[in-house]
Amino acid sequence: MKCHAAFVYSDELLTYHFHPDHPFNQKRVLMTKELLESSKKIDSSDIIKPRMATDEELELFHDASYVDAVKRAGKGLLSETEGLPYGLGTEDVPIFKDMHEASSLLVGGTLTAVDTVLNENAQHALHLGGGLHHGLKRKASGFCIYNDGAIAIKYIREKYNLKVLYVDTDAHHGDGVQWAFYDDPNVCTFSIHETGRYLFPGTGNVNERGIKAGHGYSFNLPIDAFTQDESFLQVYETALRKIIEFFKPDILVTQNGADAHVFDPLTHLCTTMEVYQKIPQLAHELAHEYTGGKWVALGGGGYDIWRVVPRAWGQIWNVMKYGTPLQGELPEDWLEKWQKEATVGLPKLWEDLPEITPDIPRKQEITEKNETALLNLLKYTKITK
């Protein structure tokens, strides 16, 4: 099943760059694009350039005072004392030159993807530069300056008046997007993530269900550290199918952090590429079943930029455009180019080898905990009513 899909990209997206040693490295977006080009799965006709988001668009979610602070920070006009209340100048979000412009382009890329789909220029659109789900209304957080997902959903609600299902498979809880729509019954958020007992931002409990009219439209599935493929996929697919049937959205927006992989240095989950084949396959299937194919996919976390992110994100495009993930060998020219720069040996296949999966003595206990979390998610929501 080949679909009309669009890939939002420009080299300018790489200007969102804190410093060489920071774990958030947008080189992974370029590596993904080049992997797809070398695999003959994308060409120039698939690519659309991102535009810059306007201040008015940023302020659909963010306070004007915060946007002004980001502007001043990027010009060297914000002191350390002034920046800290806004989360700027911290270890997670260091100040860098022209950070407002770089961040506005990421947001604009996501808005470009939205308009491409909703103006029926493509069924699906992928913007791997986006997915910065931790950004808060008045504060930067967790490597995220502007929250492009929250802004895009506000934009969809205002411009197109559609019901939005936001699905977040990053290993970290999608807190910024959840809080943005915590009282909104027209936006349903679902995040599967490593439990906050061990991992930033420490939120995303099952009992975070929304407030006021939005009560029952926030879904969280916190899974245990060291969760592996089988348990992850079982609880995720069960929850997502029930949630989308309950909510019946007009458009699907997915955040596709690739940091639940066993190689990721910042999390404690133990999944493999099997999960990163199934996640886009499920989104693709459900988008065609429930939203007429309207699906916008974003990037997100993912800190093993060499072995994990290009393959995981490449499979989103492979499914989005061609309906199925790729199997077999990675292109030799791509491996040769990037191995010269990589700090680890690059995998030779789209799939992972079985030996990367560790032996987890607590596997049965972890599986049972995850099943309990799933039951609680369903129990505490309107799904069961």
Order of alpha helices (4+ residues) and beta strands (2+ residues): beta-alpha-beta-alpha-alpha-alpha-alpha-beta-alpha-beta-alpha-beta-beta-alpha-beta-alpha-beta-alpha-alpha-alpha
